[in-house]
Each structure stands twice: as C-alpha cells, then as structure tokens.
Amino acid sequence: MSPARQAGREASPPTFTSREFRAALGMFATGVTIVTCRGENGELVGLTANSFNSVSLDPPLVLWSLSRNASSMPVLAAGCHYAINVLAADQQALAERFATRGVDRWAGVAFTEGAQGAPLLTGAVATFECFNRSQYAEGDHVIFVGQVERCSHKPDASPLLYHGGRFYTEHPL
C-alpha cells in the first residue's frame, strides 16, 4: 500500500467517463502480445494482451494484466508458468483471433512447447517464459508479475503495434 493510502488519503473521483479514459489510454502505442499457458489438465489457454511491461532486470521481471472476469483467469491465476509472445507485424490475424470469444483460438496455430510447457508461438518476434511470481488485484484487473526464466528474440523482425484502436503493421522505425 502506498504511503498516501496508509495515511488515510484517497484519490479524487474521476472527471471523465470510462469511454474518455479508454480513448486516452489508446493514445499510448504498444506492442501486441499473446499470453499462453497450459492448464493442469493439458488444455491450451491463450489471450491477446497489450498490457505488457518490463519491471526489473535483476531479477528479470515483467508484468501484464487481465480482467478479473476473463474466462481464462482461473487457469492463469492457478498456474505456475506462462509465456508472453510478442507478435510480429504479420501476426495481426492471430492477435484478433486470440481476442475473440467463442472461437477455437488454437485451430491451426503453430507453436512449440516451452521448457515448462507453455506454448511458444511460431513467428513471434520475442518470447518470455515466465514463472508466475506474484499477482495483485487492482480495480477490475489482476496484475501478473512473471519472473522470466527464458527469453528469445528475432533482432531484425518488425513488431505488430496497436494505437488508437487500430493495428499497425508498417511503421517508420
């Protein structure tokens, strides 16, 4: 808990709507990831997330967040390991599929199995194999902090970007 909250201070109520907040957040350009894991009974779980960030180099830590109401929450919250797959510019269709409910997200998806069983998506520009180190419930989401056990990347690959509610596959970098 922050010192301000420990001292009994509270945040002021927002002066904006949820829609305005979402639109403002959309102005922050991000990469696009798919978080993957394998449940206790072997089922494959995966979801698109752009709430990915580095936390620490020593130890190597990353974070991402998931809605408390997500259907994949029970598996991810209980699991020991997951992978974060940073998508390449040519993987927009995969990002859209893993963000869609009621479809077979894994049909025809090429992947290899990580050291601890989490699926590593073929073609990703980077992968992070993580131990599920800690979870923090905040607002309507849970923040997952993963301790990276293995990572890999393709230095010359172009990433898929997301900004203002749109995907970008070409960028002037």
C-alpha positions, 0 to 999 in steps of 0.5 A: 500500500502506498504511503498516501493510502496508509495515511488515510488519503484517497484519490479524487473521483474521476472527471471523465467517463470510462469511454474518455479514459479508454480513448486516452489510454489508446493514445499510448502505442504498444506492442501486441502480445499473446499470453499462453499457458497450459492448464493442469489438465493439458488444455491450451489457454491463450489471450491477446494482451497489450498490457505488457511491461518490463519491471526489473532486470535483476531479477528479470521481471515483467508484468501484464494484466487481465480482467478479473472476469476473463474466462481464462483467469482461473487457469492463469491465476492457478498456474505456475508458468506462462509465456508472453509472445510478442507478435510480429507485424504479420501476426495481426490475424492471430492477435484478433483471433486470440481476442475473440470469444467463442472461437477455437483460438488454437485451430491451426496455430503453430507453436512449440512447447516451452521448457515448462510447457507453455506454448511458444508461438511460431513467428513471434518476434520475442518470447518470455517464459515466465514463472508466475511470481506474484499477482495483485488485484487492482480495480477490475484487473489482476496484475501478473508479475512473471519472473522470466526464466527464458527469453528469445528474440528475432533482432531484425523482425518488425513488431505488430503495434496497436494505437488508437484502436487500430493495428499497425503493421508498417511503421517508420522505425 
